[in-house]
């Protein structure tokens, strides 16, 4: 296996991490911070909105089992890419929609994907997803790793994350890992 890396930010990383952990071919998902200028950011500093970083996830995946395009399809289906600097009640640049590419091939594929989305919804709001090179990824603090699995009964998880997971299970059943095909 020659794993690849994809880095996406689509709002709160607790949500995006839980979504991508469900998919076959995903080796690991790590929440963190990227896209800004502050060295060694923390959850608290990123939450202040002053670091330039977004909450993101770094996905290590096996391209023989799941394609970068499939990952982008799930990414765009599970957040509102037309919102600028927010996702629902999460407001600020740290919650912006962003794809951080690690190769020119990823940049081209993401740009083409966004262009196709724009063309297919010409009457809708424009896609606000930022496309930028991945310069640095800073892992989030350990308490953010696998947040949903450890806190599934918490209110935020029940109200926000669980419905996203159910949506993924319904719309993308063919992309789910065999041992993750259960309702949250």
C-alpha positions in Angstrom: 0.0 0.0 0.0 1.2 3.5 -0.9 -0.9 5.7 1.3 -1.8 9.3 0.4 -2.8 12.3 2.5 -5.8 14.5 2.1 -6.4 17.6 4.3 -9.9 19.1 4.5 -11.6 21.6 6.8 -15.3 21.8 6.8 -16.3 23.3 10.1 -15.7 21.6 13.4 -13.1 18.9 13.2 -15.0 16.7 15.6 -17.7 16.3 12.8 -15.4 15.8 9.9 -13.2 13.3 11.7 -16.2 11.2 12.6 -17.4 11.2 9.0 -14.2 10.2 7.4 -13.4 7.5 10.0 -16.4 5.6 8.5 -15.0 5.2 5.1 -13.2 2.1 3.6 -9.6 2.7 2.6 -9.2 5.4 5.3 -6.2 4.3 7.3 -6.3 7.2 9.9 -7.9 10.5 10.5 -6.2 13.1 12.7 -7.8 16.5 13.7 -5.5 19.5 13.6 -4.9 23.0 12.5 -3.6 24.3 9.1 -3.8 27.1 6.7 -2.6 29.9 9.0 0.6 31.5 10.1 0.9 30.9 13.8 3.5 28.3 14.7 2.3 25.5 17.1 -1.3 26.7 17.5 -3.6 25.4 20.2 -7.3 24.8 20.2 -7.7 27.9 22.3 -5.6 30.1 20.0 -7.3 28.8 16.9 -10.7 29.3 18.5 -9.9 33.0 19.0 -9.8 33.4 15.2 -6.5 35.2 15.2 -4.1 32.5 14.0 -5.4 32.2 10.4 -5.6 28.4 10.9 -8.7 26.3 10.2 -9.8 23.3 12.1 -8.9 20.5 9.7 -8.5 16.8 9.4 -5.5 14.9 7.9 -6.7 11.8 6.3 -4.3 9.0 5.4 -5.9 6.8 2.8 -5.3 3.9 0.5 -6.0 5.1 -3.1 -6.4 1.5 -4.1 -9.6 1.3 -1.9 -10.9 4.9 -2.1 -10.1 7.7 -4.5 -9.3 11.3 -3.7 -12.4 12.2 -5.7 -14.6 10.0 -3.5 -13.1 11.7 -0.4 -14.0 15.1 -2.0 -17.5 13.9 -2.8 -18.1 13.0 0.8 -16.4 16.2 2.0 -18.7 18.5 -0.1 -21.8 16.4 0.7 -21.3 16.8 4.5 -20.8 20.5 4.9 -22.1 23.7 3.3 -19.3 24.8 1.0 -21.1 28.0 0.1 -20.9 29.5 3.6 -18.0 31.9 4.2 -16.1 31.5 7.4 -18.7 29.4 9.1 -20.6 26.1 9.3 -24.0 26.5 10.9 -23.6 28.0 14.4 -19.8 27.7 14.2 -18.6 31.1 13.1 -15.1 32.3 12.3 -12.2 31.8 9.9 -11.3 28.7 11.8 -14.5 27.0 10.5 -14.0 27.9 6.9 -14.3 25.4 4.1 -10.8 24.6 2.9 -8.9 21.9 0.9 -5.2 21.9 1.5 -3.5 20.0 -1.3 -0.3 18.1 -1.0 0.5 17.7 -4.7 -0.1 19.4 -8.0 -2.4 16.4 -8.9 -4.6 17.1 -5.9 -4.7 20.8 -6.7 -5.8 20.1 -10.2 -8.4 17.5 -9.2 -9.8 19.7 -6.4 -10.0 22.8 -8.7 -11.8 20.7 -11.4 -14.2 19.3 -8.8 -15.0 22.8 -7.5 -15.5 24.1 -11.0 -17.9 21.2 -11.8 -19.9 22.0 -8.6 -20.1 25.6 -9.6 -21.3 24.7 -13.1 -23.9 22.3 -11.8 -25.5 24.8 -9.5 -25.3 28.0 -11.5 -28.4 29.4 -9.8 -27.0 28.7 -6.3 -24.5 30.4 -4.1 -20.9 30.2 -5.2 -18.6 27.7 -3.6 -16.6 29.4 -0.9 -14.1 26.6 -0.4 -10.5 27.8 -0.2 -8.0 25.8 -2.2 -4.4 26.2 -0.8 -1.2 24.3 -0.6 -0.5 22.4 2.6 2.4 24.0 4.2 2.2 22.8 7.8 -0.2 20.6 9.7 -0.3 20.9 13.5 -2.0 18.0 15.3 -4.7 18.9 17.7 -4.5 18.2 21.4 -5.1 14.5 22.4 -8.6 15.3 23.8 -9.8 16.1 20.3 -8.8 12.8 18.8 -11.7 10.4 18.1 -13.9 12.9 19.9 -17.3 11.5 18.7 -16.5 7.9 19.6 -15.5 9.0 23.2 -18.4 11.5 23.6 -21.3 10.1 21.5 -23.9 10.8 24.2 -22.9 14.5 24.6 -25.4 17.0 23.3 -23.3 18.4 20.5 -22.5 14.9 19.3 -26.2 13.9 19.3 -27.5 17.1 17.7 -24.8 17.9 15.1 -22.6 14.9 14.5 -25.0 11.9 14.6 -27.2 13.2 11.9 -24.2 13.8 9.6 -23.1 10.2 10.2 -26.6 8.9 9.4 -26.6 11.0 6.2 -23.2 9.5 5.1 -24.5 6.0 5.9 -27.5 6.6 3.7 -25.9 8.4 0.8 -22.5 6.7 0.7 -23.1 3.1 1.8 -20.9 1.8 -0.9 -17.9 3.8 0.5 -18.3 2.6 4.1 -15.8 0.4 5.8 -17.5 -3.0 6.4 -17.1 -2.8 10.2 -18.5 0.8 10.3 -21.9 0.1 8.6 -23.9 0.6 11.7 -26.1 3.5 12.8 -24.4 5.9 15.2 
